[in-house]
Amino acid sequence: VSTQSTGFMSLLEVCVENTEQAVEAQKNGASRIELCSELDKDGLSPQKQEITRCLTKVTIPVHVMVRPKAGNFVYSKEEIAQMLEEIKQAKSLGANGVVFGVLDLNNMIDKYATELLVKASKPELSITFHRAFDYIPDHNAGLETLITLGVDRVLTSGGPGSAVQHLPVLQKLISQAAGRIVVLVGGGVRAHNYEEIVSKTHAIELHSSTSFQLKSSLNKQ
């Protein structure tokens, strides 16, 4: 969907927790699905049978959440091993991508664990580092770390809360990324505010828990 004011293309990813929601999201304008379970806990890993069902029912790309527990984003060796198995499973089932995020006890990106997960995913799976990114103290340094590690995109609202509260931060991150990584803007993105978000940040990918049609052009001044 072209945005006339910026010349950018916008894509909408919708997070869902079952196949029925995925089918509905595709029908209502989603370009990609993030498949989770338990969205009330900010999304956990879905069951194998749900991944299989979803992949057979939708034609748009499906990215699978890899998050074995609720709460923080610090994981034990055993949990990292489980995440590696979940990535292997997503790959074998034919998913298009995976979504994960690992921090250390200082809320910094866990480089070692992330590198392991990236290596397990590549080259078949596209990789999104999720909103664990919003908890790190230095977003600019964190973005460079993810680029170095080979992550394809980062889901962020620019800080705690919703994306519209952090538009200048998001614009700076997108400018810094300069095409080396996709900044996937999420957090309260809805039909009534996405035009402002795209206009002010030049975001090319949006993430929402609801599906809606993106207009063919944005004429925001």
N, C-alpha and C positions, 0 to 999 in steps of 0.2 A: 504494500500500500504506500504509494508515494506521498511525501509531505511537501507540498508546493513551496512552503516558506523556507524550507531548509534543503530540499533536494535529497533528503534521506528517505530510506524505506523503513517502515515500522512493521514489526511482527509481534503477534500476541501469543504468549504462552499462558495456558490456564492450568492451575493445579487442581486435581480431582482425587477422590479416594475410591472410585469404583468405575467400572466400564460404562455403566449407564450415564454417569456424569461426563465421561470422556466423549461418548457419542453425541451427547447434547452440546458439549462445548464445541466440537467440530462443526456441528450443524449451525451454531450461533456465531461462528467467525474465528474460532481459535486456529492458530497456525501450528501449534505444538502443544503437547500434553506433558505435564509433570505428574506422574502417577505416584501417589503416596497412600499410606493408611493413616488414620487418626489425625486428621487436620486440626482437631481441637488441641493436639499436642504439638502443633506446628509441623506436622508431617513426619511419619515414620516409614520404615521400609514396608512396601506392600507384599502380600503373599504371592507365591509363585503362580498359583492358578489365576490370580487377578491380572498379573502381567500378561500371561498367555491369552486370556480372554480379551484384554484391551487391545493387544497387538493384532488380534484377528478381526476386531470390530471397527477399528478406525484406520484411516489411510494417511493421516498426518503423523509426523514423528512423535515417538513416545520416549520421554526421559524418565528413568526410574530413580526414585529416592533411595539412597543407601544411608539409612540412619537407624541403627538397631535399638536405640534407647532414647527416651525423652530426657529433658533436662539440659544439662550443659553439653559442650562439644569436645570434652576431654574424654579420650577413650583408652581403655586398657589394651594390652597386647592381644588378649583374647578377643576383644571387641573389634580390633583392627583386622584380625584374622577372619572374623565373621563378615566384615565389610568386604574383604577381598573375595570371599566365597560368593557374596551377593553380587558383586561385579561380574564374576565369572558366570554366574547364573543368568544375569541380565544379558550378557553377551551371547550366551548359548541359546537363549529364547528369541533373540533377534531384536532386542531393544535398540533404539538409536542413540541413547545417551544415558549417563548416570549423573546423579546430583549428590554431592557430599560436602562436608566441611569439618575439618579437624583442627582444634586449637590445643595449645599447651596450657599449663597451669597459670601462666602469665597472660593468658588471652592473646597470645601471638599465634600466628599460623604454625602448626606443627609440620615443619618442612619434611622431616623424615617420613612420617606417616603419609603425608600428602603425596610425596614422591612415589611411595609404594603403590598407592591407590591409582595414581596417574599411569604408572607403568602397567598395572593390571588392566587398565581401561583401553589403552592405546593399542593399535590405531583404530580399532573398530568403533569405539564409543566416543561420542562427544562428551565433554566434561564441564559441568557447572559446579562451582564452589558456592554453596548457599549462604544464607544470611548470617551464618557464624561470622562472616566478614564484618558485619555491623558492630561486633563486640570488640574488635581489635583496636588498640589505641592509635595506630598510625595507618590510615587508609592508603596514603600515597605509597608508603614503603610496602604495605601489604599487597597492593596491586602489582608492584614490580616483582615481588616474590612469586605471586601466582603466574605471572607471565614467564618467569624463569623456569618454573616447574612444569610449564606446558599445559596449564589449564586453559580451556577455550572461552569460558565466560564466568562472570561473577554476578550473583544475584544480590542486589543491595538496594536499600532505601536511602543510603547516604548517612545513616545514623539511626538511633532509636526512634520508633514511631513510623510515620508515613512518609512516602517519597516527597509529597508536596511541601513538607516541612524542611526539606534539605535540597532544594533545587540547585542552589549555587554549588554545593558540595558535589552533587551528581554531575553537573556540567563540567566541573574541573576534573573529575575522575574520567569522564568520557573523553575530554580533551587530552588528558595524560595518556589514556589507553591508546589513542591514535591508531586504532585498527589492529593493535597487537593482541587485544583481548576484547571480548564483547562485554560491556556493562549492561546487564539485564536489570532494568529498573522495576522494582516491586515494592509493595507496601502501600495498601490503600489505593491502588490504581483501579479506576472505575471509568465507566463511559462518560461521566460528567467532567472528569478532570484530566483525562489522558492527553487531550490536545495541548493543554497548558504545559504538561510535563514534557511532551515531545518538543514543543516550540522552545522551551527555555533550557532544555538539556541536550537536544539533538539525539536523544535516545533512539536506537534502531531496533531495540527489543524491549518489550514490556511484559510484565508478569502480573497476573491477577488471579483471584479466586473466583471471579465471575467472568463469563464470556460475553463479548459484545462485538459488533461489527466496527472495524476501523473505517473511517471515511476514506474515500479514494484520494482526497487531498485535504490538507489542512491550510486554512487561510489566515491563521493567527498572525497578527501584526506584531 
